[in-house]
Structures are given as C-alpha cells and as structure tokens.
Amino acid sequence: MSKHVCENCGSKEAVMRLTQIVNNEMSTHHLCEVCAAEKGIESPPEAANFPLTDFLSQMGEERGEAESEPDLDCSFCGLKYSDFRAAGRLGCPHCYETFEVPLRRLLRRIHGGVQHVGKVYLPPDPTASALEKRLEGLRRKLRRAVGGEDFEQAAELRDQIQSLEVARPV
C-alpha cells in the first residue's frame, strides 16, 4: 500500500484500508492502527512476509501434523514429503499425485478449498456462448457468496453480471 495519512486522526501513517458498502455506496478509508482498533478492526498477522517454507512448517506445528504425516516419497524423483515441507517445492509433476492427500489437506487449510475459484481471463470480444458461460459462472459464484453471507463479494459479482448483461449482444 502506498503511503497514506490516516483519514480519521490525520496524523499517523495509514496501515489499513477499510472498504465499506452502505446503501449500495462503496467508500474506502485509510486508517492508522490505533484508529482501526477504535473501530474494532484488528490488523492481521504479518503472514505475507513469511517465506513459504516458514509458513508450511508453522501450519504443521499448529496442527501437530509433522509427526502424524507418513513420510511418503515420490517414486519418480525420490522427493520425500518431509523434504517438500522443508523446501516448499515439489520435485516433479509426479509429486502432485504421490502427495495428493496431504497436499489437498494443506490447500484446504490455506485457501479454504482445493479448486481454483479465482478470476478467469475473458477475451476482449467474447462469443455469445463464452459470454453466457461467463455469466453462468458469475451467477454460481453469486449464489455461493450470498449463501456464505459474503455480501461485499456478492455486490461485486452482481455488478459484474449487470455490466456483462448490458454488453451482451441482442
């Protein structure tokens, strides 16, 4: 985040961006740590600064899995699962199959799921069927967001759907 001054007190450096949606109006505020705490917002732990190897080892320590995981090894490249946990890198494409079960558990803990649900590339001039597939996918995500009570995400998805429906050829 670039250097901003806290919009609440005006004296300290803002370390947090608060985005709120009230009555379909979105507002963004930059806050210092003290003002954010006054609003009941805690700063997240600095997990982004940890190297992957530290993060993976912490995940195992928290859950006590270092001892419970069998030390599998890839029959193709010989990499052991304990070596993957130490280095944070798999040795070959076959490692994904060999370590599938522990990798799925790890991904589920880190990302909340094992299937990619991020942004999808939309070409500049999509065909009607590609646009319909995109709309269908966005509507599915919207239903999941509403079901999970993630209303900020739902509002963004609703706006994306509306903009694509306006641009849809008749």
Secondary structure, 3 states (H helix, E strand, C coil): CCCCECCCCCCCECCEEEEEEECCEEEEEEECHHHHHHCCCCCCCCHHHCCHHHHHHHHHHHHCHHHHCCCCECCCCCCEHHHHHHHCCCCCCHHHHHCHHHHHHHHHHHHCCCCCCCCCCCCCCCCHHHHHHHHHHHHHHHHHHHHCCCHHHHHHHHHHHHHHHHHCCC
